[in-house]
Structures are given as structure tokens and as C-alpha cells.
Amino acid sequence: MQKHQKLLRTLVTRRHALRALSLVMLSRTHAAEAQSPALAYPLRPVKIVIPFSPGAGTDAIGRLVAQKMEEVLGASFIVENRTGASGAIGSQFVAQQPADGYTLLLVASPFTTVAASMSNPGYDPVKSFAPVGMIASGPLVWAANNQLTANNMQELVALARSKPGALNYGSAGTGGVNHLVLELFKAKTGTFITHIPYRGVAPATLDMIAGQVQLVTGTIPALLPFIKDGRIKALAVTSARRSPALPDVPSMAESGFKGFDVLNYFALAAPAATPPAVTDKLNMALNKVVAMPEVLARFKLDAVEAMPGPPAAQKAFIEADYRAWREVVRSQNLQLQ
């Protein structure tokens, strides 16, 4: 009986010791995580908010990145589409989420153009977010109705100056990059071309083919089929250098517009004040993703090029892009709601 009681007391003591040791170890783990959240991150699914509709080019890029981030980090990445106000609704939502790295924003060019052109977009592209990293970028292409007498950008300028307001330009919506690239062109050339907003580039392109509008800009994949079959003509790409996807189409620099370099871009961002240890870990994973052969192959189809780099590079890019578009809005006296 005494032996049994002694054994029982020994077992209880050991249990208490093990429990105390477990509590100490758990306390140390929590302390380590508090000092460096990236040690354990991510412990639960990460949400990537895409502020555009499913099926769009931006949506495809976001879903590809989410899938590959899962492979690199070994955690679940979930895509959620939050549409509205040319991307502003989804951007507002992410800006208001906890700064813990579990809600990210798939950033595209309207992120800066809409913020620059709207009086109250509900977010600041610089102050409301912590950069994670750039994904890819590529130019738009200036396209024209086949009946337009201008066959290059210089001829377009001459035609627009000879007929102020007579040329119609269709965009994917007010405040988007397709709209502001026209305003930038007008500011640089002193021309007046009438802007007609549509609900996307596709209906604007169909109206251009039909002759209702004479000009659009769009992504190369969106317009390439019509360029190849001869239904529309490409005047230039909006970047400072040519695109490998349209090697025979001149750049804006070659067209006589030095410093004109408009890119459609993609990036990841987190709410402001997200710990640098978390954004750095996400950035390392993202840089691995954009270097994967299958991702690069997809980028080639989308006529964009990978843009690996640190969060600081994204911060500099966004700041410069936002500043440039705000100047365009100011110079053109645009009043957009």
C-alpha cells in the first residue's frame, strides 16, 4: 500500500513537472512569436482580395499568385473578389483590416489612378498600405479604327490638332489607367480628344471596330486578336520601350515622346503597420513565385514581365506612379467623383 502511494505521488509530481515545463516552453514560444511574428507566420489561411470581377486579367494573375504562394509557404491562400468603384471598394476593405498579414490586396494600375483622380477614394495608396512586392508589369497599346487616317502617334497628334474634339476615345471607365493615359497624352501634346467611358475595354473596342469611337488603349492580350486579324491597327505601346509581345509596334520614346512610360502593373500589399518581418517573409515567397518557369510562361501570354524585388522597390514605384497621376489630374483640371 505504501509503495503504491509512493508511486502515485511520484507520478503526480512528474505530471506537475511536465505541465510546468510545457507552460514554460509555451510561454517562451509566445514570447518568440511576439518578438518575430514571421517565425510562425502563417498559422491560418491568408486572404488575397482582388478588387475586380472574376475572370478578368487581374483576377487570373491574382489566382495564379495565390496558388503558387501556397506551394512556397505551405499555407492556404484564399482569393476573394470585392468589386466596385474601379477597385476602390476592395482597396478600402483591405486598408481597414488588421495589420497581421492575413489579408492582402492584389494591386493593379487603378490602385494609383483611381486614388489620384477621385476626391474621396477611401484609401491612400502610399499611407494606407505596407508594400509586399511587385509581381509584373506591361504596357498598354494605342489602337485605332482602320479608317483613321493616322498610322502613327505623330500623325495622330497632327490630326487631333487639326480637328479639336472630333476624335473620340473609348476607355474602360473614368479614372482608370485607360482614361488617364489619354489625359497624359493630351497634356503632353496640347490636343483635345473626346473621352467616352465604357464599362470595360471590350465594349469600347467593339465600338471602335464599328467606327463609333476612333481610339482606345487596352492591354495587349485584350487587343492582340483584333490587331492580328486586321480589324484594328496598333499605333504604339504606352511604354518607353517596345513589348516583346508586339515587336513591330514602336514605343512612345520611338514615337517622339520621351519620358512617356505608362505601365499596367500588378503587386501585393498589406494594411499599413503590418510587421516588416511578415511582409519580408511574404516578399521572399513572392520573389520565388515570379521566378517559377510556369509563372513566367503565363506572364508571357499576358504580355507582362516579372518584377521581383524588395518591398522598398514597390514603395518607390507606387509613390512615383501616384505622384505622376496626381499631376496629370491637376494639370487637366479633372473633377471626378
Order of alpha helices (4+ residues) and beta strands (2+ residues): alpha-beta-alpha-beta-alpha-beta-alpha-beta-alpha-beta-alpha-beta-alpha-beta-alpha-beta-beta-alpha-alpha-beta-alpha
